[in-house]
Structures are given as C-alpha cells and as structure tokens.
Amino acid sequence: MVNNDLIILGMIFLIPSHGYQLKKNIRETVNPYFKINNNVLYPTLSKMEKKGLIEGKEMHGKGINKKVYHITDEGKKHFLEIVAQPTEPDINNFEFMIKAIFFDYISKEKRLEVIKPLYESKKQELQDTLKKKQKYSENLSPIALTVLEHGINEIKNTIQFLEKLMELN
C-alpha cells in the first residue's frame, strides 16, 4: 500500500500547490504510472488540513478560485518522521522508491537506519536464492533457470542500489 500521506506531504513540502497542480507534480515527479484519484487526494488534503499538517490558502484567479496548500511546521515534522521510519524488509519496491525520493531531507545516519533492514534482508534473500539455484538447477527447465537467474540479478541490482544510497552524503 502506497503511503499517500508521504507522497502528498512530500510534494507540498517541495512545491506548495493546489489540487490539480499537486496531481500533476506527483505524476511527473514520483512516477508517471502512479495516478492519485480525486476521491483519495481531496479527502486526504482535508484530513491533513484538519490535523494542522498543511494549510490551504485561497488564491483568486481568472474566474477560478484555487486553494494552494502549504506545509506547516507540524507537517514538516510529520513528513520527516515518515521518511525516517525504518523500512520493513518486506516493503514493496515502489513504496521504498517513494520514500527514497525524499532521503535528501533526513540525515545520513537516519537514512542508514531506514535502509539497513531492507539491505540485510536482500543480502539474506540473495544467499538463500543462490543456495536454491545450486541445489535445484540440474532439475530446472532452461526457462525456469533463466527466470531464477533473472531474479538473482534483480536482487543483486537492488543490493547495489541500496549500497549506493547508503554511501551518498
């Protein structure tokens, strides 16, 4: 489940926006394949405003009034807490990537705390998968073996990606 609060607060943190612009920013920045529905966006904005995480300011324009949302100090604090929460080893890749987009806004120490559980889990997954390949490769069809090797390469790429994220300042 994608954390809509993280995406919405993060986008407003970066660029105060009205609803339509926020949807566009999410689509262009977070992922062109992720679209946030108005039935999710506007109730979430309303909930966040009631909690004091964001503040909407009416902007008068040509025939249309737009409410531009700005993040509050409480919202910034909440946003940074979400980003700094350690990841669960079973986090899905897309959700992790959403969180990683905002790693620049937390300390390297906190970033390491977020990444380490996933990194350790992926290293263990690689070891386990390599053992399975060694044990069963003789019995696998060429296609099944190719799929297994692809999975091994994906795990290796993820480990390299996490190592790079941990090295960056």
N, C-alpha and C positions, 0 to 999 in steps of 0.2 A: 504494500500500500504506500503510495507516494505521499509524503508529508506536505500537504497543501499549504499549511502554515509556514513551513520553511521556504517554499517557493515564493509565496506571496510576500511575506515579510522581507525576504532577501531582495526581491525585485524592487519593493518600495524603499528599502534601505539604500539600494543603488541609485534609483531614479524615482522620485515622487511622481505618481501617475494617477490618472483617472482610470476607471474600469476597462474601457476599450484599449487604452494605451498599455495598461498592465497586461492584458491578454496578449497583445502584440509583442511586448517585451519578453514575455515568458516563451512564446513561440519562437522568437528569433534568438534568444539567449540561452534558454535552458535546453530546448530540444524542439526541432521543427515537427516532431511526431507527437509531442505532448500538447494536447489542447485542453485548456481548462474551461469547463462548461459554465455558462452564466448561472445555472442553478447551484453551482458549487462556489463560484467566485463571489457573487454579491452577498450571499448569506455569511460567507467566511469574512468578508470585509466588514460587514455589520457586526459580527461577533467580536472581531478584533478591535473595532472602534469602541464597542461597549466595554471591553476589557481594558481599554486605555493603551493598547499596543500601537494603534495608529490613530491619526486624526484626519478627518476629511474636511477640506475647505472648499466651499462653493466658489467656482470660478465662472464668471459671467462671460459668455461669448456671443457670437452671432446667432441669435435665436435659440441657442442651446446652452443650458447651464450644466457644467460638469463639476463633479466632486473630485478634487485632486487629493489623494491620500499621501500623508507624510508619516514617517515612522516617529514614534515618541521615544523618549529616553527609556521608558519601560519596555517598549517594543524592541529597541536595540539590545537591551539586556536579555530579553527572552529569545530573540533571534540568535545571539551569540551562544546562549546556553544550549539551544537546539543543535547548532553546528558543532559545539564542543562535546556533545554526548558521545561516549564511546560507542562504536558500531557493534552490532550483534554479528557474530560470524556468519549467520545465515541471511544477512541483508541482501536484497536483490541488487543487481548491478546498477540498474537505473537509479534507484533510490540513493545508493552510495555516490554515484556521479553527481546527483543533485547536491548532496551535502558537500562534496569535494569542490564544487564551483566556488563555494564560499570560504574555503580554507585560508585564504589570504587575510581574513578578518579575525583569526584566532592565532595565538602564539604557536611557535613550532612545538613547544612542549605539549600543549593541548592537542595539536594536530597528531602528534605521535601517539598520544593516549587514545585518540579516536581510531587511528589506523591499525595499531598493533594487534588487537583481537582478530581483525579480519586477515591481516598478514599472516599471523601464526596459523590460523585456520586454513588458509590457502596453501601454506607450506606443508601442513599435515595432509591435506587433500591430495597434493602432488605426490607425496611419498606413498600414500595408500593406492593411488591410481597407477603409479609405476609398478608397485608390487602386483596388482591385478593384471597388468599387461604382461609382466614376466610369467606369472602363474598360468594365465589363460590364453596367451597369444597364439599358441600352437593350435588351439581348438576354435579360434575365431575365423570367420569368413574374411576375405580380403576387405569387404565393405565394412564389416563390424570393426576390424582392426583399424581401418582408416578413420572411422568415427572416433574410436578410442584415442588414437594419436592426435586427432584434431582437438579433442577435449584436453589432452595433456598440454598441447601447445597453448590453448586458451588459458589454462591455469598458469603456465609459465609466464605468459604475457601479463596476466593480472599481477603476479608477484613482482615482475619488473616494474610495472606501473606503480604499485604501492611503494616499492623501494625508492623510486624517483620522487614520489610525493613526500616521503619521509626525509629525503636528502635536501629538498628545496628549502631555502630560507624564507 
